[in-house]
Amino acid sequence: MKQNICAVLCVLLGIAVTAGGQQLTPADQATSELALKTIRPEAIRAHMRFLADSLLEGRGTGTPGQEIAAHYVATQLEGLGLKPAGVNGSWFQSVPLRKISRVPGSSSFAVLRNGSTQMLREGEDYANGGNAVHPDAEVQAPVVFAGFGITAPELKYDDYAGADVRGKIVMVLWGAPAKFPSTQRAYFADGVVKARNAVAHGAVGMLSLLMPEEQKRYAWKWIVPQVQSAGMRWLDEKGIPSDSFPELRGGGLLNQSGAEALFAGAPKSLEQAFAAARAGQPQSFALATTAKMSVRSQHEQVSSPNVIGLLPGSDPKLQDEYVVYTAHTDHLGICPPAGGDNICHGALDNASGTAALLEVAHAFARLPQAPRRSILFVFVTGEEKGLLGSDYFAQHPTVPKDRLAANVNIDGAPGLLYPLKDVVPLGAEHSTLNADVEQAARRMQLEISPDPTPEEVYFIRSDQYSFVKQGVPAVNVTEGLKTADPKLNGAEIMKTWNTTIYHTPKDNMDQPLNFDSAAVSTRLNFLIGYEVAQQANRPEWNANDFFGLKFAKSRGNSATAGK
């Protein structure tokens, strides 16, 4: 009770309070205010203009364009006076990758039932990419529908209860039940989690299908080229690709027509399966069909760099702990044309996040005294290919792994599409980072809102999730749907952008962008990391938190759940 009264009084008196109840000194507040003024809208625009230029050809992972972006970032960090923190005293950490390309025309998919064969049309009824493990992958097996493909005893939910999928192909719905809490819904929607669960139950293949709601949000013609584009996995020291499952010899994404072919003669209709999924009911049943799939893949070894800069901390006891900022430099590269342009420039996604992080680094570098903890600025590659660069760094950091105190990720500088009024700090609610975000938002006069679109599972779709999986508290601040301009409808603007511009060549510097508002969110992200860096205690998972209990044991230090 005394702590609560103190906190209330401190807020009323305008005194900043850290997550642990420690006050930021007036000097710290004044210093951070000066640092905020060094974050410039013009600089964000200038960085974005270079990174999104056609000369970089969309910064595809492992391409010369992404290499140019990485070297640009390194020179900017060097100019700020930061120290290289990559491998062997360099600015870079090379991420070894396997590029997995589907051989065009090599894919086939047959549905067998009662002695008849129906051939599905590639790109029409189904879409698949290459196989990460097997250059020549083929499987023929009965199909079992397994709901969302989720086993979640902590939520009293199991689609596999009573099902026998040994030696069979499972067909699962994309996403997770709407009744799940937002971030847990995101965790169980993760395709890697579903594949691992399918393998644990003995499956030899896995097919996915979007619910009708998702089919309306994501046009099939937009999805197909992204599924068919070359995939990637990072390679361990033995050359084994990450998050790969050799047991699964076939898979892909089904269109509605493909799913209906597999559901022919099933004990339930596809519509009944959708209805049960909407109701949050676990379900599984054998279909009356067998699937025969094959695909040939080409494997190529490439590499792509993470860029890592360091601002050493000033406290002798805390300087060997690190607040890690991340943003991804890669995008999609050359992509299906729109309006005569075939370059996915990735201006918002994520030239803007890279630009914002460079300005955060600029603000830290201009502090008269470095913060107590050290700050790592990690510009990662391969986010668009499955969070590859951040996952590689989080598992192979260039500093001691148990000294990673927290991660602040910037994926798309919030506020570029409309003036900010609120933000959504994805992941903050699971740890004491939440108090840091709330305090920083108050100083920036921003409201905090819950995730307005949990069905999009954004929490697992950007680089902060790589750190969460290694037990490191993390946050990714995204824009809310409110706007500071009452004439603008944030929800409509965001919906239009996601359905017409996202992951297309139209995400370029010609679209209307609000750099003043982006500077506001950049200052917010600076404050969050600054507060964490100044505190005596590093962030901790909340007691009995789902992610803390699942992942914090991997840290091997005192920052465990329930402490």
DRENPALO-946839 format. One record per residue (C-alpha): x negated, z negated, y; residue in three letters. Coordinates in pm, 1 decimal. Example, Ala and Ser with C-alpha at 12.3 -4.5 7.8 and 13.67 -1.06 7.14 Angstrom:
        c1        c3        c2  rest
   -1230.0    -780.0    -450.0   ALA
   -1367.0    -714.0    -106.0   SER
***
This chain:
        c1        c3        c2  rest
       0.0       0.0       0.0   MET
    -286.5     -77.5     239.9   LYS
    -431.3     268.7     179.4   GLN
     -97.0     433.1     252.5   ASN
     -53.3     237.7     575.3   ILE
    -406.3     329.9     680.4   CYS
    -342.9     694.0     610.4   ALA
     -23.6     694.0     815.3   VAL
    -190.7     518.4    1108.9   LEU
    -484.4     757.4    1098.6   CYS
    -253.8    1058.2    1112.7   VAL
     -56.8     905.8    1400.3   LEU
    -377.1     837.1    1590.3   LEU
    -507.5    1191.0    1526.2   GLY
    -798.6    1074.9    1309.3   ILE
    -895.6    1312.8    1030.7   ALA
    -898.2    1152.8     684.9   VAL
   -1065.6    1291.8     374.9   THR
    -914.2    1303.1      28.2   ALA
   -1091.6     981.3     -64.7   GLY
    -962.9     794.7     239.6   GLY
   -1290.4     833.5     431.6   GLN
   -1267.9     927.6     796.5   GLN
   -1445.3    1228.6     932.5   LEU
   -1651.6    1106.9    1221.7   THR
   -1570.2    1223.6    1575.3   PRO
   -1904.7    1404.0    1568.9   ALA
   -1802.6    1590.1    1252.0   ASP
   -1472.6    1687.7    1408.5   GLN
   -1643.6    1812.4    1723.5   ALA
   -1905.0    1999.4    1521.8   THR
   -1644.6    2171.5    1306.6   SER
   -1446.0    2270.9    1615.6   GLU
   -1752.3    2444.5    1756.8   LEU
   -1813.3    2617.7    1423.9   ALA
   -1455.8    2746.6    1415.5   LEU
   -1513.8    2929.4    1742.4   LYS
   -1795.7    3131.7    1586.9   THR
   -1548.5    3300.8    1349.1   ILE
   -1462.0    3627.7    1519.2   ARG
   -1175.7    3872.6    1455.0   PRO
   -1401.2    4155.2    1569.2   GLU
   -1660.8    4069.6    1305.7   ALA
   -1397.3    4063.0    1030.3   ILE
   -1282.3    4407.2    1141.3   ARG
   -1638.0    4543.5    1157.0   ALA
   -1732.0    4419.3     808.7   HIS
   -1408.8    4560.6     669.1   MET
   -1463.0    4895.7     835.8   ARG
   -1799.3    4938.4     664.5   PHE
   -1692.9    4809.0     322.8   LEU
   -1373.5    5017.3     311.0   ALA
   -1543.3    5336.4     427.9   ASP
   -1506.1    5646.7     212.8   SER
   -1884.9    5663.9     172.1   LEU
   -1864.1    5362.6     -65.8   LEU
   -1607.2    5550.5    -277.3   GLU
   -1390.6    5247.3    -341.5   GLY
   -1667.9    5012.2    -459.9   ARG
   -1587.6    5050.5    -828.5   GLY
   -1759.7    4796.6   -1051.5   THR
   -2098.3    4924.6   -1164.7   GLY
   -2097.5    5218.9    -922.5   THR
   -2339.9    5298.9    -638.7   PRO
   -2065.4    5216.6    -389.0   GLY
   -2036.3    4860.0    -513.8   GLN
   -2415.6    4830.7    -516.3   GLU
   -2420.3    4937.6    -150.7   ILE
   -2157.0    4674.3     -70.4   ALA
   -2366.1    4409.3    -247.7   ALA
   -2681.0    4503.1     -58.3   HIS
   -2488.1    4503.9     269.0   TYR
   -2371.7    4149.0     197.5   VAL
   -2724.6    4038.3     105.3   ALA
   -2867.7    4169.2     431.5   THR
   -2595.8    3991.2     627.5   GLN
   -2673.8    3660.9     452.5   LEU
   -3044.0    3710.6     514.9   GLU
   -2973.3    3773.4     882.9   GLY
   -2785.3    3443.7     901.5   LEU
   -3093.4    3258.7     781.1   GLY
   -2948.3    3156.4     445.7   LEU
   -3163.5    3128.6     135.3   LYS
   -3139.7    3362.2    -163.9   PRO
   -2995.8    3180.7    -464.8   ALA
   -2980.3    3455.6    -723.9   GLY
   -3211.6    3512.7   -1018.6   VAL
   -3589.1    3482.9    -969.8   ASN
   -3561.7    3402.0    -601.8   GLY
   -3355.5    3712.6    -523.6   SER
   -3012.8    3749.9    -365.0   TRP
   -2870.2    3893.9    -685.6   PHE
   -2745.3    3795.5   -1028.4   GLN
   -2709.9    4105.7   -1242.7   SER
   -2402.7    4091.6   -1466.5   VAL
   -2450.5    4284.2   -1794.3   PRO
   -2136.6    4478.6   -1875.2   LEU
   -1987.1    4692.3   -2146.4   ARG
   -1783.0    4978.2   -2004.2   LYS
   -1502.9    5072.1   -2242.4   ILE
   -1350.1    5417.1   -2200.5   SER
   -1066.1    5562.2   -2403.3   ARG
   -1154.2    5908.5   -2533.3   VAL
    -885.4    6134.5   -2382.9   PRO
    -644.3    6272.5   -2639.9   GLY
    -768.3    6042.4   -2916.5   SER
    -483.3    5793.0   -2908.7   SER
    -188.7    5806.3   -3146.7   SER
     107.5    5576.9   -3213.6   PHE
     352.8    5627.4   -3499.5   ALA
     661.4    5416.2   -3572.6   VAL
     743.1    5409.8   -3946.0   LEU
    1089.4    5309.6   -4073.4   ARG
    1274.7    5383.5   -4398.0   ASN
    1039.7    5665.7   -4487.3   GLY
    1069.0    5840.7   -4150.1   SER
     803.5    5870.8   -3881.4   THR
     855.3    5878.5   -3506.0   GLN
     555.5    5967.6   -3292.8   MET
     544.3    5791.6   -2956.2   LEU
     423.8    5985.4   -2653.0   ARG
     106.7    5862.2   -2489.9   GLU
     162.1    5790.3   -2122.1   GLY
     539.8    5811.2   -2168.1   GLU
     636.7    5562.5   -2440.3   ASP
     314.1    5362.8   -2441.5   TYR
     -21.5    5329.8   -2269.0   ALA
    -347.4    5187.8   -2395.7   ASN
    -709.6    5155.6   -2298.7   GLY
   -1021.0    5155.5   -2512.5   GLY
   -1106.5    4892.8   -2772.4   ASN
   -1374.9    4651.1   -2651.2   ALA
   -1526.3    4600.9   -2998.3   VAL
   -1444.8    4894.4   -3225.8   HIS
   -1535.2    5251.0   -3115.6   PRO
   -1293.5    5379.8   -3380.4   ASP
    -999.2    5143.5   -3401.0   ALA
    -707.5    5194.5   -3635.6   GLU
    -437.7    4967.4   -3770.9   VAL
    -116.7    5003.7   -3968.7   GLN
     101.1    4696.7   -4015.8   ALA
     457.5    4563.9   -3989.3   PRO
     563.4    4450.0   -3643.4   VAL
     690.2    4102.3   -3555.4   VAL
     851.5    4028.7   -3221.1   PHE
     718.4    3693.1   -3094.3   ALA
     891.4    3633.5   -2761.9   GLY
     634.9    3564.4   -2492.8   PHE
     370.3    3500.8   -2760.3   GLY
     322.2    3143.6   -2638.8   ILE
     248.0    2816.9   -2816.1   THR
     274.4    2529.7   -2566.8   ALA
     329.5    2194.8   -2740.4   PRO
     287.6    2009.9   -2409.0   GLU
     595.2    2195.2   -2285.6   LEU
     776.0    2174.8   -2621.2   LYS
     773.2    2550.2   -2660.7   TYR
     647.0    2769.4   -2947.9   ASP
     739.1    3133.6   -3004.2   ASP
     546.0    3131.7   -3332.8   TYR
     739.0    2841.6   -3487.8   ALA
     840.4    2949.0   -3838.1   GLY
     693.4    3298.4   -3794.6   ALA
     453.0    3464.6   -4036.5   ASP
     237.9    3717.5   -3851.4   VAL
     -61.2    3719.7   -4085.1   ARG
    -183.1    4075.9   -4123.0   GLY
      86.9    4198.9   -3885.0   LYS
     114.7    4336.8   -3533.1   ILE
     284.2    4108.9   -3281.2   VAL
     494.0    4243.9   -2998.0   MET
     517.3    4006.3   -2701.2   VAL
     671.1    4003.4   -2356.4   LEU
     452.5    4000.2   -2046.3   TRP
     457.6    3672.7   -1850.9   GLY
     593.0    3332.4   -1948.8   ALA
     923.6    3144.1   -1929.5   PRO
    1053.6    3091.5   -1576.6   ALA
    1120.2    2724.7   -1655.3   LYS
     745.5    2654.9   -1686.7   PHE
     576.6    2497.0   -1381.2   PRO
     420.8    2766.7   -1162.6   SER
      51.9    2737.3   -1251.1   THR
     118.6    2651.1   -1616.6   GLN
     338.6    2957.8   -1627.9   ARG
      39.0    3152.1   -1502.0   ALA
    -194.8    3001.1   -1763.3   TYR
      30.7    3086.6   -2056.7   PHE
      95.2    3436.2   -1917.7   ALA
    -277.5    3513.6   -1939.2   ASP
    -333.1    3801.1   -2180.5   GLY
    -650.3    3641.2   -2314.7   VAL
    -461.5    3320.8   -2399.1   VAL
    -193.6    3525.9   -2574.7   LYS
    -447.6    3730.6   -2768.5   ALA
    -632.0    3418.7   -2877.1   ARG
    -301.5    3267.6   -2993.9   ASN
    -208.5    3583.1   -3184.4   ALA
    -544.6    3583.6   -3362.6   VAL
    -507.2    3214.0   -3445.2   ALA
    -181.5    3301.3   -3621.8   HIS
    -344.6    3586.1   -3816.3   GLY
    -228.8    3892.8   -3621.9   ALA
    -421.4    4221.6   -3648.8   VAL
    -275.2    4387.7   -3339.5   GLY
     -82.1    4300.6   -3024.2   MET
     161.6    4502.2   -2815.4   LEU
     302.4    4398.9   -2478.5   SER
     625.7    4480.9   -2299.2   LEU
     745.4    4411.4   -1947.0   LEU
    1082.7    4251.1   -1889.1   MET
    1329.8    4473.2   -1699.6   PRO
    1265.4    4264.4   -1387.2   GLU
     895.2    4346.8   -1401.0   GLU
     972.0    4711.0   -1480.1   GLN
    1154.8    4731.2   -1146.3   LYS
     861.1    4578.4    -957.6   ARG
     591.2    4783.2   -1128.8   TYR
     668.6    5151.5   -1172.8   ALA
     554.7    5289.9   -1508.3   TRP
     379.0    5583.0   -1338.4   LYS
     177.6    5332.1   -1134.2   TRP
      89.0    5121.0   -1438.8   ILE
     -27.0    5395.3   -1675.3   VAL
    -344.6    5507.5   -1495.1   PRO
    -450.0    5145.5   -1445.4   GLN
    -406.1    5069.9   -1816.5   VAL
    -589.5    5388.3   -1915.0   GLN
    -880.6    5340.1   -1675.1   SER
   -1211.8    5225.2   -1817.0   ALA
   -1217.6    4856.0   -1898.7   GLY
   -1514.9    4621.8   -1892.0   MET
   -1639.1    4300.1   -2048.9   ARG
   -1951.1    4104.6   -1963.0   TRP
   -2200.9    4071.7   -2245.7   LEU
   -2364.3    3753.1   -2370.6   ASP
   -2730.0    3728.1   -2471.6   GLU
   -2641.3    3869.5   -2814.9   LYS
   -2458.6    4166.7   -2665.9   GLY
   -2115.3    4034.6   -2763.4   ILE
   -1842.1    4119.7   -2510.5   PRO
   -1659.1    3828.6   -2350.7   SER
   -1293.8    3758.6   -2426.9   ASP
   -1290.9    4014.0   -2707.0   SER
   -1109.6    3979.6   -3037.0   PHE
   -1241.5    4198.3   -3318.8   PRO
    -946.3    4089.7   -3533.7   GLU
    -709.3    4287.5   -3307.9   LEU
    -763.7    4650.3   -3404.5   ARG
    -474.5    4795.2   -3209.6   GLY
    -271.2    4727.2   -2899.5   GLY
    -124.5    4859.5   -2581.2   GLY
     160.9    4836.3   -2333.1   LEU
     504.7    4966.5   -2426.4   LEU
     750.8    5138.7   -2200.7   ASN
    1119.2    5066.5   -2254.8   GLN
    1152.5    5376.7   -2472.7   SER
     864.1    5272.0   -2694.4   GLY
    1003.7    4922.5   -2734.5   ALA
    1344.6    5061.0   -2832.1   GLU
    1182.8    5271.4   -3102.6   ALA
    1017.6    4964.1   -3252.4   LEU
    1340.8    4761.6   -3225.7   PHE
    1541.6    5014.3   -3426.8   ALA
    1721.3    4825.1   -3706.3   GLY
    1599.2    4484.8   -3583.1   ALA
    1814.7    4172.8   -3639.4   PRO
    1853.8    4142.3   -3259.9   LYS
    1878.0    4404.5   -2992.3   SER
    1615.3    4438.4   -2722.6   LEU
    1871.9    4326.4   -2465.6   GLU
    1941.0    4010.3   -2667.4   GLN
    1567.2    3939.6   -2681.7   ALA
    1545.0    3978.5   -2303.5   PHE
    1839.9    3742.1   -2256.7   ALA
    1682.1    3475.4   -2477.8   ALA
    1356.8    3509.5   -2284.5   ALA
    1538.1    3461.8   -1951.7   ARG
    1698.3    3148.2   -2094.5   ALA
    1355.3    3014.8   -2189.3   GLY
    1433.2    3011.4   -2561.4   GLN
    1141.9    3044.4   -2807.0   PRO
    1201.1    3332.7   -3047.1   GLN
    1037.7    3534.3   -3321.2   SER
    1165.8    3768.8   -3588.4   PHE
    1036.8    4051.8   -3800.0   ALA
    1126.9    4402.3   -3689.9   LEU
    1232.0    4672.1   -3934.6   ALA
     941.7    4894.3   -3837.1   THR
     573.4    4941.4   -3904.9   THR
     333.8    5063.4   -3637.9   ALA
      36.6    5290.0   -3704.2   LYS
    -204.4    5309.3   -3411.2   MET
    -546.2    5456.5   -3351.9   SER
    -776.4    5511.2   -3055.3   VAL
   -1136.8    5620.6   -3009.0   ARG
   -1349.6    5453.7   -2745.0   SER
   -1680.4    5514.6   -2577.9   GLN
   -1901.1    5213.3   -2504.6   HIS
   -2161.2    5222.3   -2229.7   GLU
   -2383.7    4941.1   -2107.4   GLN
   -2397.4    4903.8   -1729.1   VAL
   -2469.2    4625.3   -1484.3   SER
   -2334.5    4516.4   -1148.9   SER
   -2459.3    4246.0    -911.6   PRO
   -2322.0    3919.1    -788.0   ASN
   -2473.1    3824.6    -451.0   VAL
   -2559.6    3457.1    -396.3   ILE
   -2669.6    3284.3     -77.6   GLY
   -2741.9    2915.3     -21.5   LEU
   -2717.5    2674.3     268.4   LEU
   -2901.3    2360.8     148.0   PRO
   -2723.7    2034.1     216.4   GLY
   -2859.1    1769.6     451.7   SER
   -2783.7    1455.1     250.3   ASP
   -3068.1    1358.1      10.4   PRO
   -2817.0    1223.1    -242.9   LYS
   -2554.9    1498.1    -219.6   LEU
   -2759.4    1810.7    -152.2   GLN
   -2787.7    1884.2    -525.5   ASP
   -2408.8    1924.6    -543.7   GLU
   -2251.6    2254.6    -439.6   TYR
   -1932.2    2370.1    -275.2   VAL
   -1893.7    2727.1    -401.1   VAL
   -1720.6    2991.1    -190.7   TYR
   -1629.4    3319.3    -361.6   THR
   -1495.3    3662.2    -269.8   ALA
   -1512.2    3983.6    -470.5   HIS
   -1689.4    4291.2    -336.7   THR
   -1555.6    4540.8    -593.0   ASP
   -1239.5    4747.7    -595.2   HIS
   -1099.7    5035.3    -803.5   LEU
   -1325.8    5321.2    -699.6   GLY
   -1186.5    5672.4    -742.6   ILE
    -816.2    5658.8    -828.5   CYS
    -498.7    5872.6    -844.8   PRO
    -459.1    6050.8    -510.4   PRO
    -208.2    5961.7    -241.4   ALA
    -166.8    6176.3      66.6   GLY
    -467.6    6385.3     -30.7   GLY
    -700.2    6083.7     -60.8   ASP
    -834.4    5982.2    -403.4   ASN
   -1042.9    5682.6    -293.6   ILE
    -900.9    5334.4    -338.5   CYS
   -1062.7    5189.1     -26.9   HIS
    -958.2    4829.0     -94.9   GLY
    -943.6    4727.4     271.1   ALA
    -731.3    4418.6     214.3   LEU
    -828.2    4393.1    -151.9   ASP
   -1097.2    4283.3     -99.1   ASN
   -1306.2    4411.3     189.0   ALA
   -1108.7    4158.6     393.5   SER
   -1201.0    3863.1     171.6   GLY
   -1565.7    3968.5     171.4   THR
   -1555.5    3999.9     550.5   ALA
   -1386.9    3661.8     586.5   ALA
   -1644.9    3494.4     364.2   LEU
   -1926.8    3648.1     567.1   LEU
   -1771.4    3488.3     874.3   GLU
   -1736.6    3155.4     691.9   VAL
   -2107.9    3182.2     610.1   ALA
   -2175.6    3264.2     976.9   HIS
   -1990.0    2948.6    1084.2   ALA
   -2182.3    2727.8     840.5   PHE
   -2513.7    2882.8     941.5   ALA
   -2445.8    2802.4    1307.2   ARG
   -2385.6    2429.9    1247.4   LEU
   -2643.8    2215.6    1430.4   PRO
   -2689.1    2024.6    1104.6   GLN
   -2606.9    2146.3     756.2   ALA
   -2320.8    1965.1     577.3   PRO
   -2405.9    1688.6     333.9   ARG
   -2346.7    1897.9      22.6   ARG
   -2503.9    2236.9     -25.9   SER
   -2289.1    2547.2      16.0   ILE
   -2313.8    2844.8    -220.1   LEU
   -2174.8    3177.3    -103.5   PHE
   -2109.0    3386.7    -413.1   VAL
   -1989.9    3743.7    -364.7   PHE
   -1882.7    3849.8    -710.9   VAL
   -1836.6    4181.5    -885.8   THR
   -1583.4    4292.5   -1144.4   GLY
   -1277.8    4100.9   -1023.5   GLU
   -1062.2    4408.7   -1066.2   GLU
   -1188.3    4443.6   -1424.2   LYS
   -1081.9    4093.7   -1525.1   GLY
   -1265.4    3838.3   -1307.1   LEU
   -1590.8    3939.9   -1474.7   LEU
   -1847.6    3848.4   -1208.9   GLY
   -1696.7    3509.9   -1132.3   SER
   -1650.6    3428.9   -1501.0   ASP
   -2012.6    3520.9   -1568.0   TYR
   -2136.1    3310.1   -1276.6   PHE
   -1913.1    3014.3   -1363.7   ALA
   -2056.7    3017.0   -1716.5   GLN
   -2412.8    3105.8   -1609.0   HIS
   -2453.4    2957.8   -1260.3   PRO
   -2787.8    2985.5   -1086.2   THR
   -2768.3    2611.7   -1008.4   VAL
   -2694.6    2329.2   -1256.7   PRO
   -2343.5    2382.7   -1388.1   LYS
   -2243.5    2016.3   -1369.8   ASP
   -2328.1    2016.9    -997.6   ARG
   -2051.7    2259.6    -900.3   LEU
   -1824.9    2033.8    -694.8   ALA
   -1544.1    2272.9    -599.6   ALA
   -1457.2    2638.3    -548.6   ASN
   -1284.1    2794.1    -248.0   VAL
   -1191.1    3156.1    -320.7   ASN
   -1089.1    3422.2     -69.5   ILE
    -905.8    3721.0    -218.4   ASP
    -751.3    3915.1      67.3   GLY
    -784.9    3740.1     402.8   ALA
    -437.0    3594.5     464.5   PRO
    -265.7    3698.1     785.4   GLY
    -368.7    4061.2     809.3   LEU
     -14.2    4191.7     759.4   LEU
     166.9    3953.9     997.4   TYR
      84.8    3646.7    1206.8   PRO
      55.5    3342.5     982.3   LEU
     294.2    3052.4     994.5   LYS
     245.9    2911.6     645.3   ASP
       0.6    2936.5     356.3   VAL
      19.1    2890.1     -20.6   VAL
    -286.9    2707.0    -161.2   PRO
    -283.1    2822.6    -523.3   LEU
    -427.0    2557.5    -753.1   GLY
    -482.3    2284.9    -492.9   ALA
    -199.6    2068.3    -625.4   GLU
    -395.1    1995.9    -943.5   HIS
    -674.9    1801.1    -776.6   SER
    -772.9    1599.9    -471.5   THR
    -843.3    1933.3    -301.0   LEU
    -477.6    1924.5    -207.2   ASN
    -542.3    1657.5      55.6   ALA
    -829.3    1861.3     200.7   ASP
    -608.9    2168.6     227.5   VAL
    -328.7    1970.9     389.5   GLU
    -564.4    1820.7     644.1   GLN
    -721.4    2157.1     726.4   ALA
    -377.4    2319.8     758.2   ALA
    -264.7    2051.7    1002.0   ARG
    -567.1    2117.0    1218.8   ARG
    -489.5    2489.6    1215.9   MET
    -117.5    2418.7    1279.3   GLN
     -13.7    2595.7     961.1   LEU
     262.1    2492.4     723.2   GLU
     208.8    2468.0     348.3   ILE
     460.9    2628.7     113.4   SER
     496.0    2640.2    -266.1   PRO
     427.2    2962.1    -453.0   ASP
     718.7    3190.5    -356.9   PRO
     658.4    3434.6    -644.2   THR
     551.0    3239.2    -953.7   PRO
     652.4    3533.9   -1170.2   GLU
     350.0    3722.7   -1035.6   GLU
     116.4    3456.8   -1188.1   VAL
    -131.2    3496.5    -901.4   TYR
    -307.2    3172.7    -996.7   PHE
    -482.2    3341.4   -1291.7   ILE
    -534.6    3674.3   -1117.9   ARG
    -828.5    3593.0    -894.1   SER
   -1173.9    3443.5    -913.7   ASP
   -1090.4    3077.1    -858.3   GLN
    -945.8    3075.1   -1209.8   TYR
   -1291.8    3137.2   -1357.9   SER
   -1401.7    2803.2   -1210.8   PHE
   -1086.9    2622.9   -1321.1   VAL
   -1164.0    2729.0   -1678.6   LYS
   -1503.4    2561.8   -1643.7   GLN
   -1344.2    2238.3   -1522.8   GLY
   -1422.3    2288.0   -1152.1   VAL
   -1138.6    2206.8    -906.6   PRO
   -1058.0    2523.8    -715.0   ALA
    -819.3    2673.2    -461.4   VAL
    -722.3    3018.3    -341.0   ASN
    -531.8    3008.8     -13.0   VAL
    -285.1    3296.6      16.5   THR
     -32.6    3378.3     286.5   GLU
     317.8    3237.9     278.5   GLY
     619.4    3450.6     362.8   LEU
     695.2    3290.7     696.9   LYS
     567.9    3454.0    1013.6   THR
     480.2    3324.7    1358.9   ALA
     670.0    3621.9    1500.8   ASP
    1047.6    3572.0    1451.4   PRO
    1098.9    3947.1    1478.7   LYS
     903.9    4005.4    1155.5   LEU
    1021.1    3943.0     799.6   ASN
     719.8    3834.6     596.7   GLY
     895.4    3869.5     261.1   ALA
     996.3    4230.6     333.0   GLU
     652.6    4320.8     468.3   ILE
     479.8    4177.7     162.9   MET
     722.0    4343.2     -78.4   LYS
     672.2    4681.7      87.4   THR
     294.3    4644.2      85.8   TRP
     282.8    4543.0    -280.2   ASN
     503.7    4831.9    -392.0   THR
     365.0    5112.7    -174.4   THR
       6.5    5028.8     -70.0   ILE
    -146.3    4778.2    -315.8   TYR
    -406.9    4941.4    -542.3   HIS
    -361.0    5284.0    -384.7   THR
    -569.2    5484.9    -134.8   PRO
    -328.5    5369.3     136.8   LYS
    -500.4    5028.2     142.2   ASP
    -736.3    5154.4     409.3   ASN
    -832.3    5078.5     768.7   MET
    -559.7    5303.9     907.0   ASP
    -281.3    5058.9     824.3   GLN
    -171.7    4807.0    1093.0   PRO
    -387.6    4494.1    1057.7   LEU
    -378.9    4165.3    1248.7   ASN
    -740.5    4051.2    1277.3   PHE
    -660.0    3755.6    1503.9   ASP
    -434.8    3612.3    1233.8   SER
    -698.4    3681.0     967.4   ALA
    -945.4    3480.7    1175.4   ALA
    -703.2    3186.1    1164.0   VAL
    -699.7    3184.2     782.7   SER
   -1077.6    3227.4     777.2   THR
   -1114.3    2916.1     993.4   ARG
    -882.7    2734.1     754.7   LEU
   -1104.3    2824.7     459.2   ASN
   -1411.6    2709.1     652.0   PHE
   -1250.3    2371.4     719.6   LEU
   -1154.5    2317.5     355.5   ILE
   -1510.8    2365.3     235.7   GLY
   -1656.8    2168.7     525.2   TYR
   -1438.6    1867.4     447.2   GLU
   -1535.2    1877.1      79.4   VAL
   -1902.3    1907.8     171.1   ALA
   -1889.7    1602.5     397.9   GLN
   -1713.0    1362.0     162.6   GLN
   -1897.4    1094.7     -31.9   ALA
   -1693.2    1169.8    -345.8   ASN
   -1660.9    1513.4    -500.5   ARG
   -1312.2    1647.4    -576.1   PRO
   -1143.0    1524.3    -892.5   GLU
    -857.8    1645.1   -1106.6   TRP
    -537.6    1448.3   -1074.7   ASN
    -471.6    1194.1   -1347.8   ALA
    -335.9    1362.6   -1662.5   ASN
    -329.6    1701.1   -1493.4   ASP
    -267.8    1994.3   -1727.8   PHE
    -577.5    2188.2   -1621.9   PHE
    -791.9    1880.0   -1591.3   GLY
    -708.3    1772.0   -1943.8   LEU
    -757.1    2123.4   -2080.1   LYS
   -1081.5    2217.9   -1904.3   PHE
   -1254.9    1924.9   -1732.8   ALA
   -1421.4    1807.3   -2052.4   LYS
   -1638.3    2118.5   -2029.8   SER
   -1809.3    1987.0   -1716.8   ARG
   -2005.7    1717.2   -1889.8   GLY
   -1997.1    1488.5   -1586.6   ASN
   -1790.5    1216.5   -1425.7   SER
   -1536.3    1444.5   -1261.4   ALA
   -1284.6    1436.7   -1545.6   THR
    -909.1    1418.3   -1547.1   ALA
    -751.3    1079.6   -1512.8   GLY
   -1058.3     913.3   -1370.2   LYS
***
